[in-house]
Amino acid sequence: MLVNKWIYIALALLLGNFGVHKFYAQKPISGLLHLVFCWTGIPQVIAIISAVLALLKPADEQGNIQV
């Protein structure tokens, strides 16, 4: 799924604990897992890792990346 790189990174850093970036990337199962385990803090760590990995991916001419 192609998503805007900067929106995905912002969602991962700001609302990653709730899986909003996964819902934005059309991955509802992963988003629900983030939401179910949001009280543990583990989804936030995973979201930060996802944001860093997205930051390192090259974007196309429209600013989109494949996730």
Biopython code that builds the backbone (N, CA, C, O; Angstrom):
import numpy as np
from Bio.PDB.StructureBuilder import StructureBuilder

atoms = [
    (1, "MET", "N", (0.837, -1.178, 0.000)),
    (1, "MET", "CA", (0.000, 0.000, 0.000)),
    (1, "MET", "C", (0.881, 1.240, 0.000)),
    (1, "MET", "O", (1.833, 1.336, 0.775)),
    (2, "LEU", "N", (0.565, 2.172, -0.860)),
    (2, "LEU", "CA", (1.303, 3.423, -0.910)),
    (2, "LEU", "C", (0.673, 4.440, 0.037)),
    (2, "LEU", "O", (-0.537, 4.666, 0.009)),
    (3, "VAL", "N", (1.497, 5.040, 0.863)),
    (3, "VAL", "CA", (1.038, 6.076, 1.790)),
    (3, "VAL", "C", (2.011, 7.246, 1.735)),
    (3, "VAL", "O", (3.172, 7.096, 1.355)),
    (4, "ASN", "N", (1.512, 8.406, 2.123)),
    (4, "ASN", "CA", (2.377, 9.568, 2.192)),
    (4, "ASN", "C", (3.390, 9.372, 3.317)),
    (4, "ASN", "O", (3.028, 9.051, 4.449)),
    (5, "LYS", "N", (4.649, 9.571, 2.987)),
    (5, "LYS", "CA", (5.737, 9.296, 3.926)),
    (5, "LYS", "C", (5.623, 10.132, 5.200)),
    (5, "LYS", "O", (5.742, 9.597, 6.302)),
    (6, "TRP", "N", (5.398, 11.419, 5.062)),
    (6, "TRP", "CA", (5.431, 12.309, 6.226)),
    (6, "TRP", "C", (4.198, 12.169, 7.095)),
    (6, "TRP", "O", (4.281, 12.309, 8.316)),
    (7, "ILE", "N", (3.042, 11.891, 6.478)),
    (7, "ILE", "CA", (1.835, 11.656, 7.274)),
    (7, "ILE", "C", (1.988, 10.368, 8.067)),
    (7, "ILE", "O", (1.626, 10.316, 9.243)),
    (8, "TYR", "N", (2.527, 9.317, 7.430)),
    (8, "TYR", "CA", (2.728, 8.040, 8.108)),
    (8, "TYR", "C", (3.684, 8.199, 9.293)),
    (8, "TYR", "O", (3.427, 7.662, 10.371)),
    (9, "ILE", "N", (4.769, 8.921, 9.104)),
    (9, "ILE", "CA", (5.737, 9.132, 10.186)),
    (9, "ILE", "C", (5.103, 9.927, 11.326)),
    (9, "ILE", "O", (5.284, 9.587, 12.495)),
    (10, "ALA", "N", (4.361, 10.984, 10.991)),
    (10, "ALA", "CA", (3.712, 11.801, 12.026)),
    (10, "ALA", "C", (2.697, 10.987, 12.816)),
    (10, "ALA", "O", (2.633, 11.089, 14.041)),
    (11, "LEU", "N", (1.900, 10.178, 12.116)),
    (11, "LEU", "CA", (0.920, 9.349, 12.809)),
    (11, "LEU", "C", (1.602, 8.307, 13.697)),
    (11, "LEU", "O", (1.140, 8.026, 14.803)),
    (12, "ALA", "N", (2.698, 7.741, 13.205)),
    (12, "ALA", "CA", (3.412, 6.730, 13.991)),
    (12, "ALA", "C", (3.998, 7.337, 15.263)),
    (12, "ALA", "O", (3.956, 6.717, 16.326)),
    (13, "LEU", "N", (4.537, 8.527, 15.159)),
    (13, "LEU", "CA", (5.153, 9.143, 16.333)),
    (13, "LEU", "C", (4.133, 9.705, 17.313)),
    (13, "LEU", "O", (4.323, 9.615, 18.526)),
    (14, "LEU", "N", (3.054, 10.282, 16.797)),
    (14, "LEU", "CA", (2.085, 10.931, 17.673)),
    (14, "LEU", "C", (1.002, 9.982, 18.198)),
    (14, "LEU", "O", (0.620, 10.056, 19.366)),
    (15, "LEU", "N", (0.515, 9.098, 17.336)),
    (15, "LEU", "CA", (-0.593, 8.225, 17.716)),
    (15, "LEU", "C", (-0.270, 6.752, 17.500)),
    (15, "LEU", "O", (-1.171, 5.922, 17.373)),
    (16, "GLY", "N", (1.005, 6.436, 17.461)),
    (16, "GLY", "CA", (1.423, 5.068, 17.186)),
    (16, "GLY", "C", (1.014, 4.076, 18.252)),
    (16, "GLY", "O", (0.847, 2.890, 17.967)),
    (17, "ASN", "N", (0.855, 4.541, 19.459)),
    (17, "ASN", "CA", (0.445, 3.644, 20.540)),
    (17, "ASN", "C", (-0.934, 3.044, 20.275)),
    (17, "ASN", "O", (-1.239, 1.950, 20.750)),
    (18, "PHE", "N", (-1.765, 3.759, 19.518)),
    (18, "PHE", "CA", (-3.116, 3.304, 19.207)),
    (18, "PHE", "C", (-3.230, 2.688, 17.814)),
    (18, "PHE", "O", (-4.320, 2.283, 17.410)),
    (19, "GLY", "N", (-2.130, 2.612, 17.079)),
    (19, "GLY", "CA", (-2.127, 1.958, 15.782)),
    (19, "GLY", "C", (-2.716, 2.767, 14.652)),
    (19, "GLY", "O", (-3.063, 2.203, 13.614)),
    (20, "VAL", "N", (-2.842, 4.072, 14.817)),
    (20, "VAL", "CA", (-3.458, 4.906, 13.789)),
    (20, "VAL", "C", (-2.673, 4.834, 12.481)),
    (20, "VAL", "O", (-3.269, 4.844, 11.405)),
    (21, "HIS", "N", (-1.350, 4.763, 12.560)),
    (21, "HIS", "CA", (-0.545, 4.679, 11.341)),
    (21, "HIS", "C", (-0.796, 3.378, 10.595)),
    (21, "HIS", "O", (-0.696, 3.356, 9.368)),
    (22, "LYS", "N", (-1.112, 2.306, 11.284)),
    (22, "LYS", "CA", (-1.427, 1.031, 10.641)),
    (22, "LYS", "C", (-2.789, 1.095, 9.953)),
    (22, "LYS", "O", (-2.949, 0.572, 8.850)),
    (23, "PHE", "N", (-3.770, 1.730, 10.594)),
    (23, "PHE", "CA", (-5.060, 1.911, 9.942)),
    (23, "PHE", "C", (-4.912, 2.790, 8.700)),
    (23, "PHE", "O", (-5.557, 2.533, 7.683)),
    (24, "TYR", "N", (-4.072, 3.823, 8.771)),
    (24, "TYR", "CA", (-3.815, 4.701, 7.631)),
    (24, "TYR", "C", (-3.189, 3.920, 6.474)),
    (24, "TYR", "O", (-3.453, 4.216, 5.309)),
    (25, "ALA", "N", (-2.367, 2.931, 6.790)),
    (25, "ALA", "CA", (-1.707, 2.118, 5.762)),
    (25, "ALA", "C", (-2.565, 0.936, 5.328)),
    (25, "ALA", "O", (-2.072, 0.030, 4.656)),
    (26, "GLN", "N", (-3.850, 0.932, 5.704)),
    (26, "GLN", "CA", (-4.791, -0.132, 5.321)),
    (26, "GLN", "C", (-4.369, -1.499, 5.855)),
    (26, "GLN", "O", (-4.487, -2.508, 5.159)),
    (27, "LYS", "N", (-3.874, -1.526, 7.101)),
    (27, "LYS", "CA", (-3.514, -2.767, 7.778)),
    (27, "LYS", "C", (-4.318, -2.851, 9.078)),
    (27, "LYS", "O", (-3.779, -2.615, 10.159)),
    (28, "PRO", "N", (-5.615, -3.189, 8.970)),
    (28, "PRO", "CA", (-6.474, -3.128, 10.155)),
    (28, "PRO", "C", (-6.146, -4.163, 11.226)),
    (28, "PRO", "O", (-6.359, -3.906, 12.411)),
    (29, "ILE", "N", (-5.634, -5.321, 10.836)),
    (29, "ILE", "CA", (-5.299, -6.334, 11.841)),
    (29, "ILE", "C", (-4.159, -5.836, 12.725)),
    (29, "ILE", "O", (-4.224, -5.948, 13.949)),
    (30, "SER", "N", (-3.123, -5.292, 12.109)),
    (30, "SER", "CA", (-2.012, -4.727, 12.884)),
    (30, "SER", "C", (-2.484, -3.554, 13.731)),
    (30, "SER", "O", (-2.051, -3.391, 14.872)),
    (31, "GLY", "N", (-3.368, -2.739, 13.174)),
    (31, "GLY", "CA", (-3.907, -1.615, 13.925)),
    (31, "GLY", "C", (-4.682, -2.063, 15.150)),
    (31, "GLY", "O", (-4.565, -1.469, 16.222)),
    (32, "LEU", "N", (-5.474, -3.112, 14.987)),
    (32, "LEU", "CA", (-6.222, -3.632, 16.128)),
    (32, "LEU", "C", (-5.305, -4.228, 17.185)),
    (32, "LEU", "O", (-5.565, -4.088, 18.380)),
    (33, "LEU", "N", (-4.236, -4.892, 16.759)),
    (33, "LEU", "CA", (-3.273, -5.420, 17.733)),
    (33, "LEU", "C", (-2.607, -4.295, 18.513)),
    (33, "LEU", "O", (-2.410, -4.411, 19.722)),
    (34, "HIS", "N", (-2.260, -3.207, 17.829)),
    (34, "HIS", "CA", (-1.705, -2.044, 18.523)),
    (34, "HIS", "C", (-2.716, -1.511, 19.527)),
    (34, "HIS", "O", (-2.363, -1.166, 20.655)),
    (35, "LEU", "N", (-3.972, -1.447, 19.111)),
    (35, "LEU", "CA", (-5.015, -0.905, 19.967)),
    (35, "LEU", "C", (-5.261, -1.788, 21.191)),
    (35, "LEU", "O", (-5.456, -1.280, 22.295)),
    (36, "VAL", "N", (-5.253, -3.105, 20.998)),
    (36, "VAL", "CA", (-5.495, -4.033, 22.101)),
    (36, "VAL", "C", (-4.383, -3.966, 23.137)),
    (36, "VAL", "O", (-4.644, -4.044, 24.337)),
    (37, "PHE", "N", (-3.142, -3.821, 22.677)),
    (37, "PHE", "CA", (-2.003, -3.829, 23.594)),
    (37, "PHE", "C", (-1.464, -2.431, 23.913)),
    (37, "PHE", "O", (-0.343, -2.299, 24.403)),
    (38, "CYS", "N", (-2.254, -1.392, 23.641)),
    (38, "CYS", "CA", (-1.767, -0.022, 23.848)),
    (38, "CYS", "C", (-1.418, 0.252, 25.310)),
    (38, "CYS", "O", (-0.585, 1.118, 25.580)),
    (39, "TRP", "N", (-2.015, -0.442, 26.241)),
    (39, "TRP", "CA", (-1.752, -0.212, 27.657)),
    (39, "TRP", "C", (-0.368, -0.708, 28.080)),
    (39, "TRP", "O", (0.111, -0.340, 29.152)),
    (40, "THR", "N", (0.293, -1.551, 27.244)),
    (40, "THR", "CA", (1.594, -2.098, 27.621)),
    (40, "THR", "C", (2.762, -1.198, 27.247)),
    (40, "THR", "O", (3.834, -1.297, 27.843)),
    (41, "GLY", "N", (2.568, -0.328, 26.275)),
    (41, "GLY", "CA", (3.664, 0.511, 25.803)),
    (41, "GLY", "C", (4.467, -0.115, 24.681)),
    (41, "GLY", "O", (5.242, 0.572, 24.016)),
    (42, "ILE", "N", (4.293, -1.402, 24.461)),
    (42, "ILE", "CA", (5.023, -2.085, 23.394)),
    (42, "ILE", "C", (4.658, -1.536, 22.018)),
    (42, "ILE", "O", (5.557, -1.364, 21.194)),
    (43, "PRO", "N", (3.379, -1.248, 21.721)),
    (43, "PRO", "CA", (3.047, -0.682, 20.411)),
    (43, "PRO", "C", (3.742, 0.653, 20.134)),
    (43, "PRO", "O", (4.041, 0.969, 18.982)),
    (44, "GLN", "N", (3.998, 1.434, 21.180)),
    (44, "GLN", "CA", (4.687, 2.705, 20.968)),
    (44, "GLN", "C", (6.119, 2.473, 20.510)),
    (44, "GLN", "O", (6.616, 3.180, 19.634)),
    (45, "VAL", "N", (6.779, 1.488, 21.097)),
    (45, "VAL", "CA", (8.146, 1.153, 20.670)),
    (45, "VAL", "C", (8.136, 0.670, 19.221)),
    (45, "VAL", "O", (8.985, 1.068, 18.424)),
    (46, "ILE", "N", (7.179, -0.183, 18.883)),
    (46, "ILE", "CA", (7.065, -0.683, 17.511)),
    (46, "ILE", "C", (6.756, 0.464, 16.548)),
    (46, "ILE", "O", (7.270, 0.490, 15.430)),
    (47, "ALA", "N", (5.922, 1.405, 16.976)),
    (47, "ALA", "CA", (5.580, 2.553, 16.133)),
    (47, "ALA", "C", (6.798, 3.440, 15.878)),
    (47, "ALA", "O", (6.974, 3.947, 14.770)),
    (48, "ILE", "N", (7.625, 3.627, 16.881)),
    (48, "ILE", "CA", (8.840, 4.432, 16.692)),
    (48, "ILE", "C", (9.774, 3.741, 15.706)),
    (48, "ILE", "O", (10.371, 4.394, 14.850)),
    (49, "ILE", "N", (9.901, 2.426, 15.824)),
    (49, "ILE", "CA", (10.724, 1.668, 14.883)),
    (49, "ILE", "C", (10.148, 1.783, 13.476)),
    (49, "ILE", "O", (10.899, 1.949, 12.515)),
    (50, "SER", "N", (8.818, 1.698, 13.340)),
    (50, "SER", "CA", (8.168, 1.848, 12.036)),
    (50, "SER", "C", (8.415, 3.228, 11.451)),
    (50, "SER", "O", (8.624, 3.362, 10.245)),
    (51, "ALA", "N", (8.392, 4.255, 12.292)),
    (51, "ALA", "CA", (8.641, 5.624, 11.827)),
    (51, "ALA", "C", (10.078, 5.782, 11.332)),
    (51, "ALA", "O", (10.315, 6.421, 10.306)),
    (52, "VAL", "N", (11.024, 5.210, 12.048)),
    (52, "VAL", "CA", (12.427, 5.303, 11.628)),
    (52, "VAL", "C", (12.638, 4.552, 10.311)),
    (52, "VAL", "O", (13.333, 5.041, 9.419)),
    (53, "LEU", "N", (12.042, 3.375, 10.191)),
    (53, "LEU", "CA", (12.166, 2.615, 8.944)),
    (53, "LEU", "C", (11.519, 3.362, 7.780)),
    (53, "LEU", "O", (12.052, 3.354, 6.670)),
    (54, "ALA", "N", (10.384, 4.002, 8.019)),
    (54, "ALA", "CA", (9.730, 4.788, 6.969)),
    (54, "ALA", "C", (10.577, 5.992, 6.594)),
    (54, "ALA", "O", (10.622, 6.388, 5.430)),
    (55, "LEU", "N", (11.248, 6.573, 7.577)),
    (55, "LEU", "CA", (12.107, 7.726, 7.310)),
    (55, "LEU", "C", (13.267, 7.349, 6.401)),
    (55, "LEU", "O", (13.716, 8.167, 5.598)),
    (56, "LEU", "N", (13.753, 6.125, 6.518)),
    (56, "LEU", "CA", (14.892, 5.683, 5.726)),
    (56, "LEU", "C", (14.507, 5.233, 4.310)),
    (56, "LEU", "O", (15.379, 5.078, 3.455)),
    (57, "LYS", "N", (13.215, 5.023, 4.058)),
    (57, "LYS", "CA", (12.776, 4.586, 2.731)),
    (57, "LYS", "C", (12.731, 5.775, 1.777)),
    (57, "LYS", "O", (12.283, 6.856, 2.158)),
    (58, "PRO", "N", (13.190, 5.586, 0.546)),
    (58, "PRO", "CA", (13.089, 6.678, -0.436)),
    (58, "PRO", "C", (11.645, 6.827, -0.908)),
    (58, "PRO", "O", (10.953, 5.837, -1.144)),
    (59, "ALA", "N", (11.207, 8.061, -1.043)),
    (59, "ALA", "CA", (9.848, 8.344, -1.501)),
    (59, "ALA", "C", (9.845, 8.551, -3.008)),
    (59, "ALA", "O", (10.856, 8.929, -3.600)),
    (60, "ASP", "N", (8.688, 8.295, -3.620)),
    (60, "ASP", "CA", (8.559, 8.572, -5.050)),
    (60, "ASP", "C", (8.334, 10.068, -5.270)),
    (60, "ASP", "O", (8.428, 10.856, -4.330)),
    (61, "GLU", "N", (8.040, 10.454, -6.501)),
    (61, "GLU", "CA", (7.926, 11.886, -6.815)),
    (61, "GLU", "C", (6.710, 12.530, -6.156)),
    (61, "GLU", "O", (6.675, 13.754, -6.028)),
    (62, "GLN", "N", (5.717, 11.760, -5.734)),
    (62, "GLN", "CA", (4.570, 12.311, -5.017)),
    (62, "GLN", "C", (4.776, 12.294, -3.498)),
    (62, "GLN", "O", (3.918, 12.778, -2.759)),
    (63, "GLY", "N", (5.876, 11.756, -3.032)),
    (63, "GLY", "CA", (6.152, 11.688, -1.600)),
    (63, "GLY", "C", (5.571, 10.460, -0.933)),
    (63, "GLY", "O", (5.397, 10.446, 0.286)),
    (64, "ASN", "N", (5.267, 9.426, -1.706)),
    (64, "ASN", "CA", (4.675, 8.203, -1.165)),
    (64, "ASN", "C", (5.720, 7.112, -1.005)),
    (64, "ASN", "O", (6.716, 7.065, -1.726)),
    (65, "ILE", "N", (5.466, 6.232, -0.035)),
    (65, "ILE", "CA", (6.324, 5.069, 0.192)),
    (65, "ILE", "C", (5.462, 3.829, 0.242)),
    (65, "ILE", "O", (4.255, 3.903, 0.473)),
    (66, "GLN", "N", (6.089, 2.693, 0.027)),
    (66, "GLN", "CA", (5.414, 1.402, 0.110)),
    (66, "GLN", "C", (5.593, 0.846, 1.523)),
    (66, "GLN", "O", (6.719, 0.687, 1.995)),
    (67, "VAL", "N", (4.475, 0.551, 2.194)),
    (67, "VAL", "CA", (4.551, -0.063, 3.531)),
    (67, "VAL", "C", (3.827, -1.379, 3.537)),
    (67, "VAL", "O", (3.776, -2.050, 4.567)),
]
sb = StructureBuilder()
sb.init_structure("model")
sb.init_model(0)
sb.init_chain("A")
sb.init_seg("    ")
for serial, (resi, resn, name, xyz) in enumerate(atoms, 1):
    if name == "N":
        sb.init_residue(resn, " ", resi, " ")
    sb.init_atom(name, np.array(xyz, "f"), 0.0, 1.0, " ", f" {name:<3s}", serial, name[0])
structure = sb.get_structure()
